[in-house]
């Protein structure tokens, strides 16, 4: 399970961003540093939102940033970034975003299991609320992993 592979280095807490584009850039830092994505993937994620609107805001206060694998995914990966000041994405019902989950999938199939894992986690509002206010990366990780049980 990909959730089991999440490490403290895949989490960033309490970042600031002037807008949703900067938020996506900041949310991608750990995946770039771990060589799971190229900067071109970040540009593709932004382009998708510009073209299709804020569909990546998947539930209240949470965005799942992603693009097609051929735009710069080197290895599967997942990162989590919370924002001290929530970021508007233009989603009337689900804004502002407090958490961006950045997904790097190597093909169009492998991420389906991951989406199922994430759905299990994100449907528990009390747990997501704990993730939004986590004081550090380890606390976030502990909440994330305690949430997911199969």
N, C-alpha and C positions, 0 to 999 in steps of 0.2 A: 504494500500500500504506500502510495506517495506521501500521505500524511505522516506515516511513520518515519520517513526520511527527512522531514523538516528539522532544521537545526536553528539554534539561536542566530546564526549568521544569515539566515533567510528572513529575519524579522527586523523591521525598523519601527521604532516607537516615536510618536509625538512629533512628526515632521511638520514643516510648514511649506505651503505652496501658494503662490499668488493666484493661480488658476488651475483648471483641470489638466492642461497640457504639462505644466511644471509638475503637477502631482504624479502624472504617469511617468515622467522622467525620473523623479525621485524614487518612485515605487519600483523602478527597474534596476536601480544601482546594484543591488546584491546579485542579481542574475547576470549582469554584465561583468561584475568583478569575479564571479565564479565561472566565467566563460561558458555560460549556458545560453546566452543570447548575444547577438551583435547589436550595436547601436541602431542599425537599420531596422531592427525589430521594433524598437521604441517608436521610430518614425512611422512605421506601419500601423502600430496600435493607435497612434494619434490620428493618422489619416482615416482609419476605419470609423472613428467617432465623428470626425469632420464630415464624412460621407453619409453615414447611416444614423447619426444622432446618438444619444446617450443610452443605447440599448445595453451597454456593458454594466449599467447600474442594475444589478440583478435582484436586489431586495433592498429594503430600507437601510440607507446609509452604507451600502456595500457595493463596490464595483469590481468586476472581474475583467481586468485588462488582458487582452490577447489579440493575436493576429494570426495569419496563416503561417505555418511552419517554414515555408520557403522564403519568408521575409527575414530570416536571420536566427532561427532556432538551431543551436548546436547540440543541445542535450536537454532532456526533459527537466523541468524545474518549476518551482512554485515559490513565491515570496509573498510576504504579508507586510503592509505598511499602514500604520495608523497616522492620523493627522490631528494635531492639537486644535487647530481651527478647521472645522469641516469644510470641504471644498464643493461648491456647486458644479454640477455637470450638465445642468439643463434638463434634468428629469423631474417633471412637475410633482410626481407623487413620492419619489424615493430619495430626493436630495435633502440635505447635502451629504456628501460621502465622507465617512469617518475612517473607512478601511478600504484599501485597494489590495486585492489579491491579484498578483501578476502571474499569469500562466504561460509557460513555454511548453508546448506540446510538439513532439517530433513528427506526428502524423495526425490525420483527422479522426483516428479511432481511439488511440491510447488514452486520450483525456476523458473519455466517457466514464470510466470507472472513477476517476478523480472527481468528476462533477457529481457523481453519486455520493462520494465521501463528503464533499463540501456541502451538499444539500443536507445531509444528516447533521452537520455541524451548524449550518447557518439558520436552520429552522428553530433553534433553541434561543429565543431572544435573551434570556437571562445570561446565557453563556456569551453570546455576541456582545452584550453590554459589558461584560467583564473584559473581553478582548479590547473593546474601544477604550477603556480606561486603564488598561494595564500600565503599570509604572515603569516596567522595563521588559526587555525581550524575553527573559526567562519566565516571568509571570505569564506573559502572553502565550508562550510555548506550552507551559503547564496547563493553562486553560484550554488551549487548542487540543492538546493530546488527551486531556481528561474528558473532553466532549465526545471524542470519537471512540465508540466501542461497537464492535460488530459481534 
